[in-house]
Each structure stands twice: as structure tokens, then as C-alpha cells.
Amino acid sequence: MKVRTDQFHRLSSEALQDGSLSEALERANTRFQEARASAVESMPDWEELRQRGHEIKQRAIDNLPEALDTFEENIRSRGGEVHYCEDGASARDTILSIIRSHKGSSVTKSKSMVTEEIALNDHLEAAGLSVIEGDLGEYIIQLAGEHPSHIVAPAIHKSREEVAELFHEHLGSDPGADIPELTRVARRALREAFLSADVGISGANFVVAETGTIVLVENEGNIRMSTTVPRLHIAVVGIEKVVPRRADLAPLLRLLCRSATGQRITSYVSFISAARTAAEGDGPEKLHVVFLDAGRSRLWADPGQREALNCIRCGACLNFCPVYGSVGGHSYGWVYPGPIGSVITPHYVGLERASQLPQASSLCGRCAEVCPVKIPLPDMLLGLRAKAVEAGGAGIVERFSMRAFSRLARSPRLWRVALACGRPFYRLAVRAGLASVLGGALRRWSRSRKLPLPGAPGFRRWWRSGGGRGGG
């Protein structure tokens, strides 16, 4: 997909004007938050489990080269093939070459953020192949010609009415169909695609070095159809997905499922270590694993940002982020939205192309609180903001404002004068409406924000009267 990460300001402004998007995001995020809260409350050892997950992922990332070598050795010993690709173009060409070498023509795909990252569908279709997304959410946005707006729920921004209209346009169903009928329509269309495809493409939630195993979790069963019915299976995997030992999976799966959907476990968990043997009746004849770097090595080499590779793609940080909850995933302009996207995207596409994304955060800290592997996302966002400033990314207004604030913050006398003068102006601005008083970038900033009137006594007077010490 086209990278538009330098357009966050424009895309988010447009999203804020979309009432139906706001309603869809609020409904979905409320469900996700409630499901996660219920799952966490049922586990008294949740914080201990988070710490264990953090340690497992950190060890895996710290020893990434060795783990990748071990995985390759083990899966090759059972007939699998492994390919390493430096960037998206190399990965696309490698996958197309594999398909052509097996004379494939039709592809079914399971949900995979990595394949979205490299725009694989467009590349394969341009080469004359038929490509159908097997995941229902991905299938919906494929019909709509869009990309996912959420890591876990790709079509989170779509209402039932919008999906019904899409299915009516592309599949000839009733434009007023309810959800059960829409499900039946999708099942009929996808079943035909699964049974006729000769190539299945998947991602991977984890790959285990010790056993050379690909691990996939899902609720719909479409991944198993894509990885067992076609004669060729290609797994496209970011290099950060490897974990050293099979024993590492149990805590990570517990964390992933509860954080993503609030489930104890998803409906299907698949472990794939080889193509089918002569004694097996189903499964692919050949298995290929395509590892993608595409900026991950740069991220791995940055000590202050490396922990971002610990992400297990649960989407929890999106569900609790007030910025994502207001503007949705498409505002981020690329595959990975929300706090985690604002951290990893600058490393993958370049900070100069994504300098707006680290600013797309209130730094409230909710993302770090809910991250199942304890990634310090606010610290990383601040680090990227500092790098953007060092690279000359701050405008003249921002530089002047920060210098002025620094001068005020270091002088109690100037601070008191500024408060005394600024308080009446602030009241005027709030009562008149910020947009009518402010200008330029500040006016744009104020269009979607409302500020409260200050309290009557003011904080400093309240503090001096003993309010901050329980005396008022």
C-alpha cells in the first residue's frame, strides 16, 4: 500500500469529521476494553505473567540472529525452505518466484500485517494471479479497496450497513442483509476460493527456533484452510517473530489471546513444522518461509528502541489509546496504527517520512499499562520526538515556543507574571471559542478540542490556602 505517514494531520482532521467512524470506533473499543478487563480480572497472576512475557521476548530479540539460524536449520531438516529478504521489493519478488516455480495461479491468504506491509496482493494481482483474502475482515476491506484500520480487527471501521452494501455490489446479496446472512454470503464465496486455490499464504504469530515450528492463532478457521488445502504454503514472517523455545509459547499465547480479544484461547491454534508426509492425507506438498527485514535490523540496532520488536501484535495499545480511538487506523497512513505503529513505522519507512507519527500521542501512558509484554511505548515516542527535533524536524514556531516555555519554567517570577496575564486571556478564549481567537496552526489544533474554564481561586492560591495538604 502507498505510504502516507507524512499526512497524519490531514487524514486525522478528516477522520474527526466522520461521525459514523467515531461511533464504530467507540463501540469496538468499548467491547475490546471490557473483554480485556474481564480476562485480566480472572487472572490474579496477570502482572507476573506480563513480566515473564517481557523477559521471554527480550531474550528472543537480544539473541535474534542465533534464533533465526536455529529455526532455519530445524525447518530445513524436514524439507522446508527458508528465504531472507532485505526489503519489501525483494520479498514480493521472492514470493512471486516461488509461486511461478510451482506453477501456481490462484492464492488464498490469511490475515497478515507483514503481507500488507509489502503490498503483496497488488504485486501478485499485477502478475496475473487471483488473490482472495480468507479472513472475513480482510475480505471485507479487500472488496472495499482499503487497507486494515486495526491490527486484530481489520474492518473495525465498517458498519453492518456498509458491509451489506459492499456484498450487494460485489456478491449480489440483499442490500439489507443482517449479520447472519452476510456471514452465509461470505462463507459461500470463500469456500469456493479455498477449494480452488493452489497456493496458500499466511503470516505467523510466532515461529519457534527449537522445533522449527510456525504458530498461527485464529477464530475463523480460514488459516487452516489456506495452510492445508493448497499444494503450496508460503509463510511470510517478520524476523522479530522468532522465539527460542517451545516452552516460551504457553505464556505468550495466554498474554496474546487475553490482550487481543479477551479470550482464554482462540478457537484454533496451529503448529506447522513441515509439509505433509507420505502418510498424511492433507496438507501442502511444499512449505516455504519468507523472513522479512525491511527496517527491523535498524530497529534492532537502536538500544533505546529495540524493545518495540517485542510486540506480539495484540492491538491492546490501540484499543486504549485516546488518539487512535478518535481518528482510527487509516489516519496513520500505513499498515501499523496506534502507539506501536507510531514507534515502529519511523524505523521501517524512515523518520523523515513519518515524523508526524510520534506526535500522534497524548503520552497518557495507557498503552504501556496494557501492553502484555511491557513495552515502554511513551518513552520510545519521546525518544523519536527528540530524534526528529535533532534532525531539524521542528518548525520555527515549535522551536520558539519550547524556548519560551523553557525560559518561563526556570523563572518563578516570570511564571507568576505569565499566569497573571494569561488567565484573563484564557478565559476569553474559552468563552469565545478557541478557533475564533487563535490563529494558524493553533486554530487547527483547537477545532477538535474543548478546554474547561479555570477554577475560581486558581491553583496557586488554592495551594497556598492549604488545599494541596488536605486543608481546603
N, C-alpha and C positions, 0 to 999 in steps of 0.2 A: 504494500500500500504506500501511497505517497506520504512522505514525512512532512507534517505541517506544525512541528513543535514550536516554531517561531511565531505562531499565530494564536497563542493561547488567549491573549487579551481579547482579540476579536471574536474567537469562537466561544469563549465563555460568556461574553456580553450577549451574544445571540442566544445562547442556551438559557440565560436568565430570563429572557422574554418568552420562553416557551412554557406555558402553563401546564400542558399535558406532560411534558418531560418532568417537571417538578413533582407532579402528582405521582408519576410512575416511580421516580427515584425515592420519594418518601415512603411509598407503600413497600417497595422492595427492601430498602434499608431497614425499615422497622421490622420486617419479618426476619431478616438476617440477624439483626441485633438481638431480638427476642430469642431466636433459636440458639444463638451462641451463648447468651446468658444462661439459658436453661441447661445447656450442655456443661458449661463450666461449673454451675452450682451443684451439679450432680457428682462432681469430682473434687473431693477435699484435697487431693494431692496435685491440683492443677498447676500451681506455681512451681512445684518441684519438677513436674513433667516439662514445663516450659524451659526450665534451666537445663534439664537433660537434653531436650531437643536442641537448644542453643549449643551445648557442648559437642553434640554429635555432628551438627552441621559445621561448626567451626573447625573441628578436627578434619572433617572431609575436605573443606575448602583449603585449609592450610597444607594438606597433603594431596592436592588435586592432581598434579602430574603423575604421581605414583599410582593413585587410584585409577586413573584413566588407563594406564598401561596394564594394570592387573585385569580390569574389565575386558580390555581388548584381547588379552591372552586367553581368558576363560571362554569368551563367546566364540572366538575363532577355533578353539579346540573342539567345538561342537558344530562347526560348519558355517557359522555366521560370518558376515563380512563387516568390517568397520572402516569408515571413511572420516577423515578430519577436514573440515572446511574453514578457511580463514574468515570468509565473509559470506554475505547472503548470495552474491552472484555465483560464487564457487559452489555453494550448497545447492542452489537451483539447478546449475548445470550438471552437478553430480547426480542428483535425483533423476533428472530427465534422462541422463545417460544410462542409469540403472534400468529405468523403465523400458527404454528402447532396446537395451540388450536382452530383455526378456519378452520383447515384442508385445508390451502392454499397450492398451488403448483406452481403458476406462478405469477410473480411480474413485474409490470411496475414502473419505478422510474422517478421522475422529477429531475432536476439538483439540487444537494445538496452537498455543500462542507463538511458538517458535516458527511454525509454518506461516502464520500471519505476519510475523516479523520479516520474513524474507519474501513476502508476496508470492508464495508458491503457486497458489491457484491461478493467478494471472499468467504466470510463466508457462504452466502446463497447458492451459487452455490456448494460449498463443501458439503452442506447438501442435495443436490439433487434438489434444486429449480431452476426454469428457471427465469432469471432476465434480463430485457431489459430496457435500458435507453431510456426515451421518448424524451428528449431534443436532437435536431439534433446534436449539437456539442458534447454532451456527447455520443451519439450513435456512432459518427464517431470514437472517441477515444476508445470506448469500442471495436469496431471492430479491431482497431489497437493494442489493448492490452496495452494502455498507460493510464496516468492519466492527468487531466486538466493542461494546462500551463497558464491559466488565470482565474481569479475569475468569470468574466462575460462571456467571450468567450473561452470555454474550448479547442476548436480546432484552436485557433488563429495561431498556428504554421504550420498548414497544408495548402498546396496549392490545387487548384482545381484538378490538375493532380494527386496528391497523394490521394485525396478523391475518384476520379474516379477509380483509381486502386484498392482501398480498396473495393469499391462497386462491382467492376467487380469480385474480388476474392471471396467475401462473398455472394453477392446477384445476381451475374450473369449478371450484366448490361454491357453496352457498355463501354470499357475502355477509349474511347474518349468522353464520355458523357459531355454535357455542364451543367451549373448550374441548369437551369430549369429541365432538365432531371434527374439530380441527386436528386433534390428535389422530383420529382414524384416517383422515385425509393424508397427513404426513406419513403415517405408518405404511399406507399403501404405496406411496411414491418411493419411500426409502427402501422398502423391502425389495422392490424391483431393482433398485440400484445396487443393493448389497449382493443380490444373487447373480447379477450380470457382470460385476466388476472383476477384473483380473489383477488389479493392484490395490492393496490397502496401505494407507499411510496413517501413522499415528505419531503422537508425541511420546512423552514419558513423564510420569510424576517423579520417579526415581529410577536410577539404574544402580545395581549392586555389584561392586567390583569383585567381591569374594566369590560370587557364583556366576557372574556374567549374566545377570537377570535384569530384564526390563519390567518395571512395575507400573501398572496403569489402574487408576480408580475412576469409577463412573457410576451413574444411577440408571442409565437408559439401556445398556446392553449394546449400543451401537459400536463401541470399541471392539468388543469380541467379534462382532460381525465383520468389521474391517480387518481384523488380525487373524481370522481363521478361515473365512470363505475364499478370499482371493488367493491365487497361487503365489503371489509375491507380497511380502510385508516389508515396508520401509519405515523404520522408526527415526524420526528427526528429533534430536536431543541437544539442548544446551549443555555445554561441558560442565556446568555447575551442578547438574542433577545427580552426579555420581555420589554414592555413599560407600564407605569401605566394606561394611559387614552386613550380613543378613539380619543379625540381631538389632541393627540400627533401625530397621523398618518399623517395628512394633510401636515405639514411642512416637515416631514421626507420623505414622498413619493415624494414631489416636489424636495427635495435635491437628493434623490436616483436616480430617473429617469434621471434627467438632468446630474448628475455626471457620471452615468454609460454609457448611450447611447446617451445623448443629446436630449432625448425626453421630451416633457412636461409630458407625462404619457405613460406607457407601454400599449400594446394592451389589456391586461387582468389584472385586479386586483381582486383577490378572497378573500372573507371573509368567513371563515369556523368556526362555533361555535358549531356544533353538527353533529351527524349522521342524516340520513334522518328520518323524522317523518312518521307516517302512512298516512298522507295526501299528501306526496311528492312522485313523480313518479320516481325520480332517486336519486343517492347519496349512500354512503356506509351504510351498516347496523350497522357498529360499527366503532368508532373513538378512536384511542389511540395516546397519545402524549408522546414521549420518550425524556426527558430532559437529556442532556449530560453535565457533568462537565469536566472531562479529562484535568485538569490543569487550568481551568478558575477560580476556587476558589483561587488557589495560586496567579494568576494574580490579582484577586480582592483584595487580602490581601496586595499587594505591592502598597503603596501610590504613588510612583514615576512612576508606570507603569499601574495603573488601567485604565487610560483613553483609553488604547488600546481596552478595551471591548466596547467602544462607537462605534467601526467600524460598518458601515452598509453595508459592502461588495459591494461597488460600483465599485471598481477596478481603480478609478481615479489615485491613487498614483502609480499604476503600469504603467499606460499609459504615465505618465510624468517622470518616473524615468529613468535616463540615463543608469543605470546598468541593470535594467530589459530590457530596450529597446535594449541592446546589447547581452544579454545572454539568455533571455526568461525564462519561468517559471520552466522548468524541471531542470535547474541548481540549484535551491534552494533545491532540493532533497526531497520535501514533498508536502503537499497539498497547503499550503499558500505561494505564492511567493511575490516578490516585497518588498517595505518598510514595509507594515503591516505584511507580513509573517516573515520578519527578526526580528520583535518585538515580535509577539505572539508565534512563533514556539519555541524559547528557553524556554518559560514558559510551553508550552504544552508537549514537549519531554525532557526537561532538558537542561540547558545551556551547560553542559559538552558535550552534543551530537550535539549542534547547535552553538557552539562558533564562527564559521566562518561567520554565517549569519549577525550579527550586523556589521561586517566589510564590508559587501556587499553593501556599500552606499558611495556616494561621499559627503554626507552631504550638497548637494546644496540647500536643503530646498524646492524644488518644491513640494514634497509630502505633506508637511504641508500647502503650499499655496493653493493647490487644494482640500485638504480633506474637504468634505462638513460639517463635524462636528468638524473641527478644532482640530484634534488630533496632538499634538506636536511630530511627529514621529522622527525628528532629535534628540531632547532632549532625547527621550527614547532609541534611538540607542546608543547615547553616554553613557547613564546610563548602558546599558547592556555591552558595551565595558569595562567600569570601573569594573563591576562585574566580567567579565571574567579575567581581569588582577588580581583582588584581589583573585580569585580562583586559580591563578597560570597558567592561560591560555596563558600568553605572553611568547614567546620563548626568548632565550638568546640574539639573535640579536635585537629583538624588544626592550627588556629592555635596552640594551646598547645604542641603537640609541636614545631612548627617554631621557636617562640620559645625553647623549652628547648634544642633542638639548637643553635640559633644561639649561645646563651649558653655552652654546653659547648665548641663548636668554637672559640670565641675565648679560652678559658682553658685553657692546658695543665695547670694544677694541678687544676681541676675535672674535666678529661677523664681524668686519671690516676685520680682518686678514683672516677669513674663506672665506669671499666673494672675497677678492683679490686673494686668492689661488684657490678658487673653480671655478671662472669664466672661466679661460682658460681650465680647465678640462671639464667643462660643454659643452663648445663649441666643444671640441674634441669629446666628447661622442655623441653629437647630429649629428655632421658631419659624424662620423664613423659608427653611428648606435648604439643605446644603447645596444642591445643584444650582440654586439661584444666586448664591453668594460666592461660591468657589469658582475657579476658572481652570481651563486647561485640563491637565491630567487629573487634578484633584476633583474637577467636576465629573469626569468619567468615573472616578473611584466612588463618588458619592451616589451615583444613580441607583445602585442596588444596596445601599446601606442606610440605616437609620440610627441616629445616636440619641441617647436619653439626655434629658436636661440634668444638669448637676444638682446635687442636693443643696438645700438652703444654706447650711453652715459652711460647706466646703470641707475638704478632707483635713487640711492642716489645722483649721480651727477646731474641728471635731476631735482631732488627736490631742491638741493641747488641753482640751477640756476633760481629757481622761477617757474618751470613747475607745481608744485602742487598747486600754488597760482594764476594760470592764467597768469603767466608771461613768459611762454615758452612752 
